[in-house]
Every structure is written in C-alpha cells, then in structure tokens.
Amino acid sequence: MAISLLNYAVSDLCLGKPALNSLPYSTSTIADALSAIKASQHNFISIWSCTHHLIADKIRDNHNNNNNNNNHNYECECVGKLCMVDIICFLCKEENLSSPSSALLSPISAIISKDSCLVKHVDPSTSLVEAIDLIVQGAQNLVVPIQTRSTKVSRRKHGPSFHNGREYCWLTQEDVIQFILSRISLFSSIANLSVKALGIIRTEILTVDYHAPATMALEVIARSLGEHASVGVVDEDGSLVGEISPFTLCGCDETVSAAIMTLSSGDLMSYIDWGGPPEDIVKLMKEKLKEKKLEGLLEILGDDYSSDALTYSSSDDESMSSFSSSSSSTKLARYNRSWSYSARMVKKAEAIVCHPKSSLIAVMIQAIAHRVNYVWVMEDDYSVEGIVTFHDMLHVFRDHIESMFEELGA
C-alpha cells in the first residue's frame, strides 16, 4: 500500500547525490555566478547566506557570559539557486541592455531575494510524505545535509561545499518522482489511469506566437522556470509547433540574451536547440544589434561568433533545414553547453507530447526519459489540450496517500 511510503525519509533519496557547489550571497556578483555555472557539471549554483564573523562574536559573548546556547540565526543557510535562465532574463532587462558587462557586476541580490521561500532546509530524517507536502506547497528544492561516516570527510569541514561543518545536496521534484516510479506498484490503483481521468492536465499554458519577437517571450520564459514548465511556440492556428524550454536554456550561455533581443520566437526556438545558429543568423543578429544600438550585447557575442568560429558537421545537413540552405550545416563550436543532458535528444525544439488518454505511469516515464518536468498534452487533431507537470503528479500521489490515511482511520 502507498501508506508504506511513511517508512521512507529524504535521506533514502539522497544516497549518492553530489554535494552542492555554492557562492556566498553577500559578496558574490552575477559574473561570479556565471563563471561558477560554466565551470560546473550542473546547470545551477546554490547561493548561501553565512555569517561566520557573527558566529565568532557570539561564541566570545557566550564564553564571557558563561552561556553555551547556540543561536540558529547565525548559521549558514541556502537562500536560493541561480541558473543560466536567471542570468539571461536579467541581461535582457531594459536597464541592462546598454552595458551587459556592467550589469554582470551587480550583486546576486539583484536576482535572488534573500527571503525567497523556493528553497527549504530539511533534516535527513524528514519523511518522504513531509517532503512531498513542502514541494506541493511551493518549494522547488529541498536542501538536505549529506550523511557520511567517512573519517576523512569529518576532519575536512572547510571548503566551498561545506556549511555549518557539513555538505548538502538538493532534493528536487524529479528525484521524488523517480523514487515513486521505482515503487509504482504501491500506487497500482491510479498508475494506469489516464492523465485526463486524474484531472491533472493544466489548461492554462504559457505560449508565444512563432513569428512574434522573442522579446515577447521573456516574461513567460521566466514564469516557466518558476513553474517547472515550458513555453509552447504556436502557429497562427494555435497549434503547437515546438517549445522554448527553460531546461534547454539552462544548457546554453549568456549569448542567448543577444538572440532574444534580435530573433523571432521561432528562430530562437531553433537557435537554442541546435547548439548555435548558422552564419546568416549570426550576421542578422549583429545587424539588428547595431540598428538597436545594443553594442554591449555585441561584446557578449565576441569574436567567437565570427564566421571563422563556425565549424562544419555533415550530419547536421538535414536537421538544420529550417535555416537557409547556404548554411544549414554549420553550428557554433563555442556553444557546446546547449548539448548538455538537459537538452532533449529530439529534432529541433520538438515538444515532448502525450495524449489525454496516456496513463500516469507512461507520462512519468516519458518525462524522466527526456529529463524534463512536464509533458505537453495533445489531441488527435494535434490541438493542444494542456500540459502535465511533476508538480501536478505529486498532488495526485499526495491525495492518494491522504485517502489511505482516511481509510485506515475509518
């Protein structure tokens, strides 16, 4: 029965997870975060608020007053995370367009609020059900201390990944869904029901017109990141032709800000999904940046975006057919971040879709296989009915567990 999940704690989901890379909230700039993200194997960096100097003062005060009580307010705390999408959206703000290089020197607080409730600290002993409750209530990431018995680690309690003398890891929606999927037999009564029957198809979706300027997509891109969803790119009939996914954008770099300010949503969709544009798109971007007097974004593009930096790949001939034939087989070598695991292995910006009658377990597997937190729902006539997210799925599992409680109580 699903009630057996009460026996699991978040520590069961954290086995083997790597320690978080981090930056200090008070002294780091957005440029520091950008460098850290590019150097990391992950597409984000955790941000921590630490007051070690206050700890030392408190210890001295306690010693003088013969008071050994600890004050939690003086400990390190993870206050959020920063990813490439945050930086791209920040650079595209009107006040930052004239001098992106100066904008990158802004403190991290320009993007992340210290009072953000999107990240929650939990103990390793916190139950899985409690963790699901926190996620359903709005927490995007749970921060969990890594438990280890290694004497070598216990002696080495200093470094960028250590806080309060411990290392920490993330627990995400995907982690919880994968764990539930590995024990899906506990939910046999709902696993094979369709997403439509379960009522988890979200009909209020984020979309942008294929021919609309990509700048019109900025607001919905930021929203999709917060909602762990995606932005659908639709044609004049409202049919889904692709997507601009924050999961793909996270694998790119800051030069996407130049693409957003110059390209259509359709061209941006192809740009981010193929690891960089062909030479004619680069020339178009530069011309439009000059027309708009956005020389600062030209500096971000740099010399790597000249024709000499373009490399040929014969296997791209067919896949890049959406661009002009004269350059359909070129891609930017420097843009290899967009080939990270977060980019789905499908042609162009093809959206991951399911049918309203697809079962819950099938949609779970589909999303996990493509490393995204959502699946688009399409009817037989290719019209978009909505989207299903991990957040919606967790609501269903939590309600099912609650019904088990009620049955036992009865």
C-alpha positions as MATLAB code, in Angstrom:
seq = 'MAISLLNYAVSDLCLGKPALNSLPYSTSTIADALSAIKASQHNFISIWSCTHHLIADKIRDNHNNNNNNNNHNYECECVGKLCMVDIICFLCKEENLSSPSSALLSPISAIISKDSCLVKHVDPSTSLVEAIDLIVQGAQNLVVPIQTRSTKVSRRKHGPSFHNGREYCWLTQEDVIQFILSRISLFSSIANLSVKALGIIRTEILTVDYHAPATMALEVIARSLGEHASVGVVDEDGSLVGEISPFTLCGCDETVSAAIMTLSSGDLMSYIDWGGPPEDIVKLMKEKLKEKKLEGLLEILGDDYSSDALTYSSSDDESMSSFSSSSSSTKLARYNRSWSYSARMVKKAEAIVCHPKSSLIAVMIQAIAHRVNYVWVMEDDYSVEGIVTFHDMLHVFRDHIESMFEELGA';
ca = [
       0.000    0.000    0.000;
       1.028    3.627   -0.618;
       0.909    4.167    3.147;
       4.216    2.262    3.352;
       5.924    5.389    1.977;
       5.740    6.677    5.543;
       8.696    4.393    6.254;
      10.950    6.384    3.908;
      12.906    9.526    4.781;
      14.512   12.063    2.469;
      17.910   10.546    3.256;
      16.783    7.473    1.268;
      16.500    9.674   -1.816;
      19.856   11.378   -1.303;
      22.140    8.363   -1.488;
      24.986    9.070   -3.891;
      23.924   12.645   -4.647;
      26.854   15.080   -5.042;
      27.488   17.978   -2.688;
      26.195   21.374   -3.777;
      28.547   23.908   -5.302;
      27.894   27.272   -3.724;
      28.560   31.003   -3.659;
      28.105   33.465   -0.790;
      25.063   35.722   -1.066;
      26.647   38.810    0.478;
      29.846   39.109   -1.581;
      29.206   37.398   -4.934;
      28.325   39.099   -8.192;
      26.267   37.780  -11.074;
      29.534   37.440  -13.010;
      30.816   35.137  -10.239;
      27.694   33.016  -10.592;
      28.064   32.909  -14.381;
      31.644   31.686  -14.119;
      30.701   29.116  -11.475;
      27.845   27.734  -13.590;
      30.072   27.423  -16.669;
      32.735   25.620  -14.652;
      30.221   23.289  -13.011;
      28.852   19.989  -14.262;
      25.461   21.250  -13.145;
      23.339   23.985  -14.686;
      22.939   25.963  -11.474;
      24.791   27.248   -8.438;
      23.414   27.330   -4.900;
      23.528   30.639   -3.023;
      24.242   30.711    0.709;
      23.941   33.336    3.389;
      26.645   32.818    6.014;
      27.603   34.967    8.987;
      30.779   33.318   10.256;
      32.087   36.542   11.765;
      28.888   36.834   13.799;
      29.320   33.248   14.949;
      32.767   34.071   16.291;
      31.396   37.148   18.070;
      28.567   35.094   19.545;
      30.939   32.428   20.806;
      33.039   35.077   22.525;
      29.938   36.639   24.065;
      28.681   33.263   25.239;
      32.060   32.462   26.732;
      32.181   35.754   28.596;
      28.624   35.287   29.824;
      29.107   31.591   30.555;
      26.259   30.895   28.115;
      26.702   27.936   25.807;
      23.387   28.187   23.959;
      23.623   28.105   20.165;
      21.742   30.605   18.051;
      20.417   29.195   14.762;
      20.183   32.697   13.292;
      23.967   32.793   12.982;
      24.289   29.632   10.900;
      24.748   29.251    7.170;
      21.571   28.948    5.150;
      20.894   28.256    1.494;
      18.673   31.096    0.270;
      18.236   30.093   -3.364;
      19.803   28.925   -6.579;
      20.878   30.669   -9.756;
      20.796   29.204  -13.262;
      21.557   30.444  -16.780;
      17.912   31.362  -17.425;
      18.012   33.794  -14.476;
      21.113   35.459  -15.911;
      19.738   35.595  -19.477;
      16.484   37.217  -18.330;
      18.443   39.661  -16.158;
      20.640   40.756  -19.071;
      17.543   41.307  -21.233;
      16.097   43.868  -18.831;
      15.925   47.299  -20.433;
      18.234   48.898  -17.872;
      20.958   46.302  -18.558;
      20.954   46.279  -22.359;
      23.297   49.229  -22.847;
      26.080   47.703  -20.752;
      25.650   43.967  -20.026;
      29.249   43.727  -18.796;
      28.474   46.286  -16.082;
      25.204   44.546  -15.252;
      27.094   41.311  -14.599;
      28.989   43.104  -11.835;
      25.727   43.586   -9.946;
      25.347   41.668   -6.675;
      23.459   38.403   -6.687;
      20.741   40.129   -4.667;
      19.695   41.844   -7.934;
      18.242   38.468   -8.985;
      17.703   36.449   -5.806;
      15.717   37.610   -2.816;
      17.170   36.535    0.492;
      13.645   35.917    1.760;
      12.781   33.505   -1.070;
      10.631   30.545    0.001;
      11.546   28.423   -3.046;
      14.300   26.620   -1.119;
      13.661   24.797    2.151;
      16.113   23.177    4.576;
      15.037   19.772    5.889;
      16.622   17.182    8.159;
      17.698   13.815    6.678;
      15.068   12.191    8.902;
      12.230   14.204    7.342;
       9.652   11.784    5.972;
       9.060   11.479    2.237;
       5.429   12.466    2.750;
       6.509   15.670    4.513;
       8.894   16.389    1.644;
       6.078   15.955   -0.878;
       3.948   18.360    1.183;
       6.682   21.018    1.039;
       7.033   20.651   -2.739;
       3.277   20.755   -3.283;
       3.165   23.924   -1.162;
       5.674   25.643   -3.460;
       9.224   24.638   -2.503;
      11.264   23.973   -5.647;
      14.299   22.480   -3.924;
      14.853   20.863   -0.552;
      18.317   21.228    0.976;
      19.420   18.108    2.833;
      22.617   17.541    4.874;
      24.683   14.702    3.426;
      25.136   11.923    5.945;
      28.554   10.279    5.930;
      30.634    8.175    8.290;
      33.877    8.871    6.498;
      36.555    9.983    8.962;
      38.390   11.786    6.175;
      35.345   13.908    5.434;
      34.614   14.530    9.092;
      38.107   16.002    9.539;
      37.783   18.219    6.463;
      34.983   20.579    7.370;
      36.083   23.607    5.406;
      35.736   24.451    1.728;
      33.228   25.870   -0.775;
      30.873   22.904   -0.393;
      30.865   22.902    3.429;
      28.402   24.897    5.516;
      27.874   24.538    9.250;
      30.631   21.904    9.054;
      28.572   19.733    6.685;
      27.974   19.199    2.989;
      24.493   19.455    1.498;
      22.626   18.208   -1.556;
      19.409   19.088   -3.422;
      16.201   17.113   -3.421;
      14.084   18.001   -6.458;
      10.694   17.172   -7.931;
      12.415   14.823  -10.356;
      14.124   12.950   -7.503;
      10.793   12.346   -5.776;
       9.036   11.277   -8.992;
      11.848    8.848   -9.822;
      11.642    7.368   -6.336;
       7.876    6.933   -6.585;
       8.224    5.412  -10.057;
      10.618    2.797   -8.647;
       7.827    1.848   -6.246;
       4.872    2.465   -8.531;
       3.270   -0.858   -7.538;
       2.274    0.907   -4.308;
       0.035    3.113   -6.464;
      -1.364    0.417   -8.719;
      -4.906    1.779   -8.357;
      -4.015    5.091  -10.052;
      -0.836    4.399  -12.060;
      -2.721    3.149  -15.109;
      -5.408    5.825  -15.062;
      -5.201    8.438  -17.806;
      -3.967   11.945  -17.058;
      -7.357   13.212  -18.181;
      -9.239   10.905  -15.811;
      -6.999   12.066  -12.973;
      -7.742   15.697  -13.803;
      -4.103   16.808  -13.848;
      -3.989   18.411  -17.299;
      -3.190   22.075  -16.765;
      -5.115   24.014  -19.423;
      -3.632   27.424  -18.583;
      -0.442   27.090  -20.595;
       2.344   29.511  -21.450;
       2.634   30.182  -25.191;
       4.156   32.598  -27.682;
       3.456   33.045  -31.404;
       6.049   31.544  -33.749;
       6.509   34.837  -35.640;
       6.411   37.111  -32.587;
       9.647   38.810  -31.447;
      11.455   36.656  -28.927;
      11.401   39.588  -26.510;
       7.668   38.919  -26.105;
       8.567   35.510  -24.668;
      10.767   36.855  -21.867;
       8.020   37.099  -19.261;
       6.644   33.621  -19.941;
      10.160   32.133  -20.023;
      10.735   33.475  -16.510;
       7.345   32.121  -15.410;
       8.012   28.709  -16.929;
      11.235   28.447  -14.948;
       9.374   29.118  -11.712;
       6.576   26.710  -12.607;
       8.923   23.948  -13.840;
       7.044   24.014  -17.135;
       7.811   25.282  -20.656;
       6.765   27.884  -23.231;
       4.860   26.495  -26.189;
       5.576   28.024  -29.604;
       2.330   28.082  -31.589;
       1.363   28.965  -35.169;
      -1.456   31.232  -36.324;
      -3.966   28.413  -35.723;
      -2.794   27.917  -32.158;
      -1.194   24.548  -32.952;
       1.944   23.604  -31.047;
       4.991   23.627  -33.347;
       7.711   23.482  -30.707;
       8.788   24.939  -27.405;
      11.247   27.238  -25.673;
      12.187   25.158  -22.677;
      13.984   26.553  -19.616;
      15.608   23.125  -19.285;
      17.254   23.637  -22.688;
      18.077   27.284  -21.982;
      19.893   26.224  -18.819;
      22.339   24.341  -21.022;
      23.157   27.443  -23.080;
      25.166   30.541  -22.192;
      24.616   34.269  -21.787;
      24.817   34.983  -25.546;
      21.202   33.811  -25.806;
      20.314   37.283  -24.496;
      21.531   38.702  -27.834;
      19.401   36.175  -29.708;
      16.310   37.087  -27.685;
      16.762   40.779  -28.487;
      17.052   40.179  -32.254;
      15.296   36.973  -33.349;
      11.714   35.828  -33.657;
      10.418   33.223  -31.225;
      10.587   30.604  -33.975;
      14.219   31.376  -34.764;
      15.075   31.433  -31.065;
      13.468   28.015  -30.676;
      15.840   26.609  -33.295;
      18.797   28.648  -32.069;
      18.841   27.241  -28.554;
      18.078   23.683  -29.569;
      20.824   23.179  -32.125;
      23.833   24.478  -30.273;
      24.070   27.771  -32.123;
      22.887   29.442  -35.315;
      24.255   29.285  -38.862;
      26.349   32.143  -40.153;
      23.490   34.065  -41.781;
      21.618   34.158  -38.463;
      24.752   35.465  -36.743;
      25.029   38.251  -39.338;
      21.347   39.072  -38.899;
      21.760   39.255  -35.128;
      24.741   41.592  -35.400;
      22.971   43.860  -37.875;
      19.919   44.143  -35.647;
      22.030   44.770  -32.554;
      23.733   47.645  -34.382;
      20.374   49.005  -35.544;
      19.099   48.965  -31.979;
      22.390   50.450  -30.743;
      22.981   47.493  -28.458;
      26.750   47.392  -28.831;
      27.058   45.928  -25.353;
      25.397   42.718  -26.498;
      27.774   42.660  -29.468;
      30.603   42.487  -26.960;
      28.944   39.469  -25.328;
      28.869   37.698  -28.688;
      32.598   38.330  -29.076;
      34.921   37.132  -31.787;
      33.836   33.503  -31.315;
      30.706   34.356  -33.266;
      32.589   35.349  -36.383;
      32.481   33.144  -39.470;
      35.924   31.760  -38.582;
      34.468   30.269  -35.408;
      31.860   28.250  -37.268;
      32.571   24.580  -37.774;
      31.055   22.111  -40.188;
      29.227   18.924  -39.343;
      27.896   16.881  -42.247;
      25.353   15.157  -40.028;
      23.604   18.499  -39.477;
      22.525   18.950  -43.123;
      19.062   17.525  -42.692;
      18.477   18.626  -39.127;
      19.227   22.287  -39.805;
      16.943   22.507  -42.850;
      14.813   25.110  -41.099;
      17.547   27.618  -41.799;
      18.844   28.775  -45.192;
      20.435   26.124  -47.408;
      23.649   28.112  -47.738;
      24.488   27.496  -44.090;
      22.281   24.627  -42.980;
      25.213   22.502  -41.873;
      27.049   24.915  -39.597;
      26.984   25.325  -35.858;
      28.954   27.220  -33.287;
      31.694   25.224  -31.649;
      31.707   27.503  -28.605;
      28.051   26.812  -27.930;
      28.519   23.249  -26.798;
      26.815   23.917  -23.454;
      23.465   23.507  -25.178;
      24.343   19.873  -25.856;
      24.264   19.127  -22.135;
      21.990   16.449  -20.691;
      19.230   18.997  -20.208;
      18.768   19.336  -23.975;
      16.353   16.693  -25.145;
      17.530   14.289  -27.842;
      14.860   15.188  -30.374;
      14.956   17.164  -33.612;
      14.786   20.949  -33.397;
      12.688   22.169  -30.460;
      10.214   19.328  -30.777;
       7.983   19.292  -27.733;
       7.566   16.125  -25.673;
       3.880   15.235  -26.013;
       1.350   12.707  -24.828;
      -2.358   12.028  -25.393;
      -5.101   12.836  -22.856;
      -5.672    9.086  -22.560;
      -1.995    8.378  -21.786;
      -1.580    6.691  -18.420;
       0.052    8.415  -15.477;
       2.921    5.926  -15.395;
       3.564    6.365  -19.138;
       3.779   10.150  -18.810;
       6.095    9.824  -15.793;
       8.459    7.599  -17.754;
       8.280    9.904  -20.757;
       9.235   12.998  -18.757;
      12.040   11.278  -16.854;
      13.479    9.804  -20.053;
      13.782   13.295  -21.546;
      14.980   14.944  -18.318;
      12.130   17.444  -18.151;
       9.489   18.124  -15.500;
       6.496   18.253  -17.837;
       4.819   16.726  -20.897;
       2.547   18.555  -23.342;
      -0.905   17.026  -23.919;
      -2.236   16.968  -27.498;
      -5.478   15.711  -29.002;
      -5.782   13.515  -32.112;
      -6.175   16.635  -34.289;
      -2.839   17.975  -32.881;
      -4.561   20.729  -30.907;
      -3.031   21.452  -27.512;
      -5.156   20.465  -24.540;
      -2.624   21.488  -21.905;
       0.432   20.360  -20.006;
       1.117   17.895  -17.179;
       3.899   18.682  -14.712;
       5.651   16.782  -11.939;
       4.017   19.203   -9.501;
       0.576   18.086  -10.710;
       1.589   14.423  -10.423;
       2.808   14.907   -6.848;
      -0.578   16.408   -5.973;
      -2.222   13.193   -7.159;
       0.148   10.952   -5.207;
      -0.257   13.059   -2.065;
      -4.053   12.959   -2.331;
      -3.886    9.181   -2.784;
      -1.751    8.805    0.339;
      -4.206   11.013    2.234;
      -7.091    8.779    1.141;
      -5.169    5.801    2.514;
      -4.923    7.603    5.862;
      -8.661    8.183    5.886;
      -9.411    4.537    5.095;
      -7.173    3.385    7.929;
      -8.802    5.896   10.265;
     -12.200    4.655    9.282;
];
